[in-house]
Amino acid sequence: METAEGEEKITKKFFKDASPKKVIFGILIFSLVLGILTGYIIASKNLGVKTLTGSPKTAQLDNRTFRDFAEGTLKARPQPKDPSEYVEGTHLLQREGEPPVALTSSVVDLSLYEGKKVKVFGETQKALEEGWLMDVGKVEEIK
């Protein structure tokens, strides 16, 4: 392409006959196909990503992760009368001669062990009001 003065233009049209809508639609379809392909490759290779799949027993086998432990009777935490009141943990572990431990867990259903004497393994969390707050990853029932 030459200009009126006889000099060649530096820029040229990428698509001569394509409308902007067709270009945007093409880019959108290309991105969608590339994203699906990338997700499929990552999911099939698993690329060392550790996920918690199946039952909570997968997490219960890892004693190195859950180094802290406590023993006592597991009880459901009483619901506060005022719904705006801040409460830590969903359950309490009553220990003989010791303050109770506030418990919470995203991998173990603590309600299955209510009223039973148990040994809980987990990680101590920063508590704002409780003396000890533990995120439970493993529960052993004591006979």
N, C-alpha and C positions, 0 to 999 in steps of 0.2 A: 504494500500500500504506500502510496506517495501522497504527500500533501500538495497544496496548490503551488508552493515554492519549489517543488521537486525533491524535497527531503523525505526520507522514509520515516513512518511513524514507529515509535518504540513499542507502543502497546497495540495488541491486536485482540479482537474478540475471541473468547474461548469457544463459545458456541455461537455460530453465525445465525442459525435459524431457531434456536431454542428460546422459549419464553421463560421468564424467571420462575413461574409456577412449576414448569417441568423440571427445572434444575433443582429446586427445593424438594420436590417430590422424589426425584432420583436419589438425592443425598439422604433423605429420610429412609427410603427403602434400603439403601446400602448400609446405613447405620444399624437398622433393625436386624438385617441378616448377619452383620458382623457381630452384634451383641449376642444374638442367639448362638452363633457358632462359638464364640468365646466362652459363654456360660456352659455349653455342652462339653467343651474340652476341659474346663476347670472341674466340672462335676465328675467327669469320667476318670480323670487322673487323680483327684482328691488332693494333689499337690501338698501333702503333709498337713493339711488343715485338720485339726482335731475338733470333732463335734460330738456332742452328747446325743447319741441316737438310741432308740429302744427304751429300755427300762431304766429307772434310776439306779439299778444295781451296777451299771457301768461305772458310775461315779463312786459308788460305795467301795469299789475294789482298790482305790488309790489311797493308801495310807500315808504316802509322802505328802500329798496335798493337804490332808486334814490332820495336822500335827497336834492340835489342842484337843483335850478331851475332858469330860466331866461325867459324874455318875450320880444318879438319883431317880426320883419318880417324876415322870413327865405329866404335866397337867396343862390343859388349855388355859390361856390367859383370859381372865375375866374381861368382858367388854366394858369400856368406860361408860359412865352415865351421860357424859357430855361428849357428843360426837366430834367436837373440835379439839378435844383433849389429845395430846401427843402420847403415843404408846410405842414402846420398842418391843419387837418380837411378837410372834403369834402364840407362842407357848412358853411355859416356865418349867425349869427343871428344879424341883424341890430337893435340896441336899440336907442331910442330917447335920445340924450344928453349923451350917454355912449359909451365907446368903444365896437366894435362888439365882439361877442363870436364865437370862432372857434368851429365847431361841427363835430362830427363823431359818427357813430353808426353801430353796427353789428346786431341789432335786429329790428330797425325801418328803413323803407325806407324813408329817409328824402326828396327825390325828389318828393314825393307825396304832400308835404306841401310847395313847392317853391312858393314864392310870397304871401304867406298867413301870417296873424298875428297869432302867436302861443305862447304857453307857453310850454317850454321844461323842462323835468325833467331828471336828470342824475347824473353822478359823475364827479367831477372835476379831470382832469388828469394833470400831470406835463407837462407844455408847455416849449418848448425851445425858441420859437420866439414870440408866441402869448401872449397876456395879460391873456386870459382865454381860456382854451381848455376843452370842456365837451364831455364825452361819453354819448350819449342820449339813454335813455331806455323807455321814454314815451313822447308823444307829444299830447297836447290838442289844438285844433283850437279855437281861440277867435273870436267871432262874432262881 
